[in-house]
Amino acid sequence: MSVADLSFRQSTASADAVGAHLWACDAAFVPKLSEGLDIDAYAEKIVRHAITFEAWQEGLLVGLVAAYINDVERRISYVTNVTVEPVLMGKDVAAILFESCLASAREKDFDAMELEVAQDNHRAIRFYEKFGFQVQGRRNAKLQMALNLKPQPQPPEPLTGGTR
């Protein structure tokens, strides 16, 4: 299976499709997703409140990034889920979906994106760091990470040439 075999969509998945996908990816979570929450209720919450960035193959949801890009007062978005079926790991599917998520938050003029990740999930931490996320703190066994979505001003160029 390759990226060329996939179709990419936004916010089309049903709660049943999201739930089935999360169950299919459950064992790949560190720790398992089902150990910390009710997957079916979580799928419902994602479909009701998040924007989803989806990868589909032959009618099955095989990749998902879900984010709450709706806090218009604070202008901070929150990534609640990044999952790719194990057979697609390492094939840039998560990166493609995550780039779409970042672009959506930037288009909505959000200032930052935040997320939490298990401190033992080294693969996920490296993934987020590649996008520029930095650890902001710790809570229980999770790292709180954030990314500034606004372009940073560049320092002025030093003046060259002679001075009198």
C-alpha positions as CSV (number, residue, x, y, z in Angstrom):
1,M,0.0,0.0,0.0
2,S,1.4,3.4,-0.9
3,V,0.3,7.1,-0.6
4,A,-0.7,7.0,-4.3
5,D,-3.5,4.5,-3.4
6,L,-5.1,6.9,-0.9
7,S,-7.6,9.6,-1.2
8,F,-7.4,12.6,1.2
9,R,-10.5,14.3,2.6
10,Q,-11.5,16.7,5.3
11,S,-14.3,16.1,7.9
12,T,-16.2,13.4,6.0
13,A,-15.8,10.5,8.4
14,S,-18.7,9.2,10.5
15,A,-18.3,8.3,14.1
16,D,-18.4,4.6,13.2
17,A,-15.6,5.1,10.7
18,V,-13.5,7.0,13.2
19,G,-14.2,4.4,15.9
20,A,-13.3,1.5,13.7
21,H,-10.0,3.3,12.7
22,L,-9.1,4.0,16.3
23,W,-9.8,0.4,17.3
24,A,-7.6,-0.7,14.4
25,C,-4.8,1.5,15.6
26,D,-5.3,0.9,19.4
27,A,-2.3,-1.4,19.9
28,A,0.0,1.1,18.2
29,F,-0.7,3.7,20.9
30,V,1.7,4.1,23.8
31,P,-0.1,3.3,26.1
32,K,-3.0,1.7,24.3
33,L,-5.8,4.2,23.6
34,S,-8.4,1.9,25.0
35,E,-6.7,1.8,28.4
36,G,-7.4,5.5,29.0
37,L,-10.8,6.2,27.4
38,D,-13.9,4.9,25.8
39,I,-13.0,4.8,22.1
40,D,-16.5,4.9,20.7
41,A,-17.4,8.0,22.9
42,Y,-14.1,9.6,21.8
43,A,-15.0,8.9,18.1
44,E,-18.3,10.6,18.6
45,K,-16.6,13.6,20.3
46,I,-14.1,13.9,17.4
47,V,-16.8,13.9,14.8
48,R,-19.0,16.4,16.7
49,H,-16.3,19.0,17.6
50,A,-13.0,18.5,15.7
51,I,-11.9,19.1,12.2
52,T,-10.7,15.8,10.7
53,F,-8.0,15.3,8.1
54,E,-8.5,11.9,6.7
55,A,-6.7,9.3,4.5
56,W,-9.0,6.7,2.9
57,Q,-8.4,3.5,1.0
58,E,-11.1,1.5,-0.7
59,G,-13.8,3.0,1.6
60,L,-11.8,2.5,4.9
61,L,-10.4,5.3,7.0
62,V,-6.7,4.4,7.3
63,G,-5.2,7.7,8.6
64,L,-6.6,10.5,10.8
65,V,-5.5,13.8,12.3
66,A,-8.2,15.4,14.4
67,A,-7.9,18.9,15.8
68,Y,-10.0,21.4,17.7
69,I,-9.6,24.6,15.7
70,N,-12.4,26.4,17.4
71,D,-11.1,28.5,20.3
72,V,-11.5,31.8,18.6
73,E,-10.9,33.8,21.8
74,R,-7.5,32.4,22.7
75,R,-6.6,31.6,19.0
76,I,-5.1,28.3,20.1
77,S,-5.8,25.0,18.3
78,Y,-5.4,21.6,19.9
79,V,-4.5,18.3,18.2
80,T,-6.4,15.5,19.8
81,N,-5.5,12.6,17.6
82,V,-2.9,11.5,15.0
83,T,-3.3,7.9,13.9
84,V,-2.2,5.9,10.9
85,E,-2.9,2.2,10.4
86,P,0.3,0.3,11.2
87,V,0.8,-0.9,7.6
88,L,1.1,2.8,6.5
89,M,3.5,4.0,9.2
90,G,6.7,5.5,7.8
91,K,5.0,6.3,4.4
92,D,4.4,10.1,5.1
93,V,0.6,9.7,5.5
94,A,0.7,11.2,9.0
95,A,2.9,14.0,7.7
96,I,0.5,14.8,4.8
97,L,-2.5,14.9,7.1
98,F,-0.6,16.9,9.8
99,E,0.5,19.5,7.2
100,S,-3.1,19.9,6.2
101,C,-4.1,20.4,9.8
102,L,-1.4,23.1,10.3
103,A,-2.5,24.9,7.1
104,S,-6.1,24.9,8.3
105,A,-5.2,26.5,11.6
106,R,-3.0,29.1,9.9
107,E,-5.8,29.9,7.4
108,K,-8.1,30.5,10.3
109,D,-5.4,32.9,11.7
110,F,-4.8,30.8,14.9
111,D,-1.7,31.8,16.9
112,A,-0.6,28.4,18.2
113,M,-1.2,24.7,18.1
114,E,-0.9,22.5,21.2
115,L,-1.0,18.8,21.9
116,E,-0.2,16.2,24.6
117,V,1.8,13.1,24.0
118,A,2.8,10.2,26.2
119,Q,6.4,10.8,27.4
120,D,7.2,7.2,26.5
121,N,6.0,7.6,22.9
122,H,9.4,8.6,21.4
123,R,8.3,8.0,17.8
124,A,5.4,10.5,18.2
125,I,7.6,13.1,20.0
126,R,10.2,13.0,17.2
127,F,7.3,13.4,14.6
128,Y,6.0,16.5,16.4
129,E,9.5,17.9,16.8
130,K,10.1,17.7,13.1
131,F,7.2,20.2,12.7
132,G,8.8,22.5,15.2
133,F,6.8,21.6,18.3
134,Q,8.6,22.2,21.6
135,V,7.9,20.7,25.0
136,Q,6.2,23.3,27.2
137,G,5.6,21.2,30.3
138,R,4.7,17.8,31.8
139,R,1.4,16.6,33.3
140,N,1.3,13.1,34.7
141,A,3.1,10.9,32.2
142,K,2.4,13.3,29.2
143,L,4.4,16.0,27.6
144,Q,2.6,19.2,26.7
145,M,3.9,20.5,23.4
146,A,3.2,23.6,21.4
147,L,4.0,25.3,18.1
148,N,3.8,29.0,17.3
149,L,1.9,29.3,14.0
150,K,2.8,32.9,13.3
151,P,5.9,33.7,11.3
152,Q,8.7,35.0,13.6
153,P,10.1,38.4,12.7
154,Q,13.6,38.2,11.3
155,P,16.3,40.3,12.9
156,P,17.4,43.3,10.8
157,E,20.3,42.8,8.6
158,P,23.5,44.3,10.0
159,L,24.6,47.4,8.3
160,T,27.7,47.0,6.2
161,G,30.1,49.5,4.8
162,G,32.1,52.2,6.3
163,T,30.9,54.6,9.0
164,R,32.3,58.1,9.7
